[in-house]
Amino acid sequence: MVLDLPLDYQEPDSSYLCAGIAVDGSEAGLLIHSLQEIPLGTRLDVDVLFADEFELSNFKARGKIVRTLRPENGQKGYGYGVEFLQIDEVNYRKLRRLLTSRGYELHNGGSDLPSGVDSHLISNSRGRRPKKVKGSFRSLFSLLLKILP
């Protein structure tokens, strides 16, 4: 099953916000598509937007690039496997709700986080949440125009 959800991401200590698409996902991570080249091992704060019944919702997590997929057949951009490193309980519940609503089979029967994922809130080095950057939706729409036929 495919997610195809818009997302914003940035490195934890950066104010530079990039847009991408969450192509697939699980309780442990995401497969994302981006026009930006990102080195293996890079840590990212991701913010995935999705429809939750009649409302627009999102979940946030910190992850690390663990796999790179190179473009094929003239495809623009890159694919990346992002493994979750940190996600709080509220965002984890949103992720589980999203996955079950899309028909995904969850492997973690309880509401506990998967092993290896820290439940602490995501914050930057100064202990505050990353600042919202104006224009994130503008960057998302420009990305979609470049990727979609």
C-alpha positions in Angstrom: 0.0 0.0 0.0 1.2 3.5 -0.7 0.9 6.6 1.5 1.8 9.5 -0.9 1.6 12.1 1.8 3.3 15.5 1.8 6.1 16.1 4.4 8.5 18.8 5.4 11.9 17.8 6.8 15.1 19.6 8.0 18.3 18.7 9.8 17.8 19.3 13.6 20.2 22.3 13.8 19.2 23.9 10.5 16.5 26.4 9.6 16.5 25.2 6.0 13.2 23.4 5.4 12.7 21.0 2.5 9.7 19.3 1.1 9.1 15.7 0.1 6.6 12.9 -0.1 6.2 10.0 2.3 5.7 7.1 -0.2 5.4 4.2 2.3 5.7 3.8 6.1 5.6 1.6 9.1 5.9 2.0 12.9 9.7 2.0 12.5 10.2 4.5 9.7 9.3 5.9 6.3 10.2 5.7 2.7 10.4 9.2 1.4 11.0 10.9 -2.0 12.8 14.2 -2.3 14.5 16.3 -5.0 17.3 17.0 -2.6 20.3 14.7 -2.3 20.7 13.7 1.4 23.8 11.8 2.7 23.4 8.5 4.3 23.3 8.8 8.1 21.8 12.3 8.1 19.4 13.0 11.0 16.1 14.7 10.0 13.1 16.1 11.8 10.1 15.1 9.7 6.6 16.5 9.8 4.1 14.4 7.8 0.6 15.9 6.8 -2.4 13.7 6.4 -6.2 13.7 6.5 -7.6 12.4 9.8 -11.3 12.0 9.0 -12.4 15.6 8.2 -9.4 17.4 9.6 -5.9 18.0 8.5 -3.4 16.4 11.0 0.3 15.7 11.1 2.8 13.7 13.0 6.4 14.6 13.8 9.4 12.4 14.4 13.2 12.5 14.3 14.8 10.0 12.0 18.0 9.0 10.3 18.6 8.2 6.6 19.5 4.5 6.6 19.0 3.8 2.9 19.3 5.7 -0.4 17.5 4.7 -3.6 18.9 6.2 -6.8 16.5 7.5 -9.5 15.5 5.0 -12.2 14.0 5.4 -15.7 14.3 9.2 -15.8 12.7 9.7 -12.4 13.5 13.0 -10.8 14.8 13.1 -7.2 15.8 10.4 -4.8 14.2 7.8 -2.5 15.3 7.5 1.2 14.7 5.0 3.9 14.2 7.0 7.2 14.4 5.0 10.4 12.6 6.7 13.4 14.9 7.6 16.3 12.6 9.8 18.4 8.9 10.2 18.5 6.6 11.1 21.4 3.5 9.1 22.4 1.0 11.6 20.9 2.8 11.5 17.5 3.2 7.8 17.7 -0.5 7.3 18.2 -1.2 9.6 15.2 1.2 7.5 13.1 -0.6 4.2 14.2 -4.0 5.7 13.5 -2.8 6.8 10.0 -1.3 3.4 9.2 -4.4 1.4 10.4 -6.7 3.8 8.4 -4.7 3.0 5.3 -5.0 -0.8 5.8 -1.5 -1.4 7.1 -1.0 -4.4 9.4 0.7 -3.2 12.6 3.3 -5.5 14.0 3.5 -3.9 17.4 0.2 -5.1 18.9 0.4 -2.7 21.9 0.7 1.1 22.0 4.4 0.9 23.0 7.0 2.3 20.8 9.1 -0.1 18.7 12.4 -1.1 20.2 15.2 1.3 19.4 12.8 4.4 19.2 13.2 7.0 21.9 9.9 8.4 23.2 11.3 11.8 24.2 9.9 14.9 22.6 11.7 16.2 19.5 13.7 19.3 20.3 16.7 21.1 18.9 20.0 21.6 20.7 18.6 24.5 22.8 15.8 22.3 24.1 13.1 24.0 22.0 11.0 22.7 19.1 12.3 23.6 15.7 10.9 26.9 14.4 8.2 26.8 11.8 9.6 28.2 8.6 7.3 30.3 6.3 6.9 29.0 2.8 6.9 25.3 3.7 3.7 24.7 1.7 5.1 26.8 -1.1 8.1 24.5 -1.2 5.9 21.4 -1.1 3.8 22.6 -4.0 6.8 23.4 -6.1 8.1 19.9 -5.4 4.9 18.3 -6.4 4.8 20.3 -9.6 8.3 19.0 -10.5 7.6 15.4 -9.5 4.1 14.7 -10.7 3.3 14.3 -14.4 
